[in-house]
Amino acid sequence: MQEPEPQPPHADDLDMNEIVGTHDLLLVTLDTLRYDVAAELAAAGRLPNLAAHLPGGRWEQRHAPGSFTYASHQAMFAGFLPTPAAPGPHPRLFAARFAGSETTAGRTFVFDTPDLVSGLADAGYRTVCIGGVGFFNKQGPLGSVLPGMFQESHWEPEFGVASPTSFEAQVACAEKTVAALPDDQRLFLFVNVPSLHQPNWFHLPGATREAGDSRATHAAALEYVDRHIGRLFAAASSRRRCFAIVCSDHGTTYGDDGYTGHRLGHEAVWTVPYAHFFLEQGTRA
């Protein structure tokens, strides 16, 4: 097993009790994004819009709280974001009040509800979900659980995994949603980006459905997201300073050691990229 790479600082000194209530909040999950692909593209200068905000221009290597979308998001919405890939304990940014928790610190924002989403709603936030993969499509009971945590949720077929322009459609929805809010209304905006998830072959010029998805098409999908994410950052910070978290919920395999897909215990699945940073008010796309 490879040793964890040196990491950019992940700002353990953040006091989330000072951030919650004064900042808008943005959580973006780049669903299924592998850490190695994200790190390679950032190092090669192929993610100019994301890298401009990553601390030190690099992703932090972390371990996912679950091996597929539903499990990982249930954990993250309970305050268990991906864990730094180094010995801990690592104080968490958010945590439900829980006796004996070893990762709840004085600077952790502690909520008294079952999940972070309702905890932020109790703190005065408008909670908005813009879904992507099927667990957010609201087309059945299972696909309604995660978006049902939010006061407002959006999903259209154009946002789904089969759409080559899914992220552009999601960003347009985010822009419209933010513009409709009163200036004094604090916002927690969550966006689940489906572009990295299979199928992603259509993001690489020359790739075919018959040849299927690959590590190269996965990388092309991330470049597609990077081309449009500046608009999302601009919308999220249009009214006040915004604290943003951008991460993957889990990785995936493309034939690694004979494995394909995720919901399995492979290093390519449990190792994910993570970053958090501030977006100053008026950030440009």
Rosetta blueprint (number, residue, H / E / L):
1 M L
2 Q L
3 E L
4 P L
5 E L
6 P L
7 Q L
8 P L
9 P L
10 H L
11 A L
12 D L
13 D L
14 L L
15 D L
16 M H
17 N H
18 E H
19 I H
20 V E
21 G L
22 T L
23 H E
24 D E
25 L E
26 L E
27 L E
28 V E
29 T E
30 L E
31 D L
32 T L
33 L L
34 R L
35 Y H
36 D H
37 V H
38 A H
39 A H
40 E H
41 L H
42 A H
43 A H
44 A L
45 G L
46 R L
47 L L
48 P H
49 N H
50 L H
51 A H
52 A L
53 H L
54 L L
55 P H
56 G H
57 G H
58 R L
59 W L
60 E E
61 Q E
62 R E
63 H E
64 A L
65 P L
66 G L
67 S L
68 F L
69 T H
70 Y H
71 A H
72 S H
73 H H
74 Q H
75 A H
76 M H
77 F H
78 A L
79 G L
80 F L
81 L L
82 P L
83 T E
84 P E
85 A L
86 A L
87 P L
88 G L
89 P L
90 H L
91 P L
92 R L
93 L L
94 F E
95 A E
96 A E
97 R L
98 F L
99 A L
100 G L
101 S L
102 E L
103 T L
104 T L
105 A L
106 G L
107 R L
108 T L
109 F E
110 V E
111 F E
112 D L
113 T L
114 P L
115 D L
116 L H
117 V H
118 S H
119 G H
120 L H
121 A H
122 D H
123 A L
124 G L
125 Y E
126 R E
127 T E
128 V E
129 C E
130 I E
131 G L
132 G L
133 V L
134 G H
135 F H
136 F H
137 N L
138 K L
139 Q L
140 G L
141 P L
142 L H
143 G H
144 S H
145 V H
146 L L
147 P H
148 G H
149 M H
150 F L
151 Q L
152 E E
153 S E
154 H E
155 W L
156 E L
157 P H
158 E H
159 F H
160 G L
161 V L
162 A L
163 S L
164 P L
165 T L
166 S H
167 F H
168 E H
169 A H
170 Q H
171 V H
172 A H
173 C H
174 A H
175 E H
176 K H
177 T H
178 V H
179 A H
180 A L
181 L L
182 P L
183 D L
184 D L
185 Q L
186 R E
187 L E
188 F E
189 L E
190 F E
191 V E
192 N E
193 V E
194 P L
195 S L
196 L L
197 H L
198 Q L
199 P L
200 N L
201 W H
202 F H
203 H H
204 L L
205 P L
206 G L
207 A L
208 T L
209 R L
210 E L
211 A L
212 G L
213 D L
214 S L
215 R H
216 A H
217 T H
218 H H
219 A H
220 A H
221 A H
222 L H
223 E H
224 Y H
225 V H
226 D H
227 R H
228 H H
229 I H
230 G H
231 R H
232 L H
233 F H
234 A H
235 A H
236 A H
237 S L
238 S L
239 R L
240 R L
241 R L
242 C E
243 F E
244 A E
245 I E
246 V E
247 C E
248 S L
249 D L
250 H L
251 G L
252 T L
253 T E
254 Y E
255 G L
256 D H
257 D H
258 G H
259 Y L
260 T E
261 G E
262 H L
263 R L
264 L L
265 G L
266 H L
267 E H
268 A H
269 V H
270 W H
271 T E
272 V E
273 P E
274 Y E
275 A E
276 H E
277 F E
278 F E
279 L E
280 E L
281 Q L
282 G L
283 T L
284 R L
285 A L
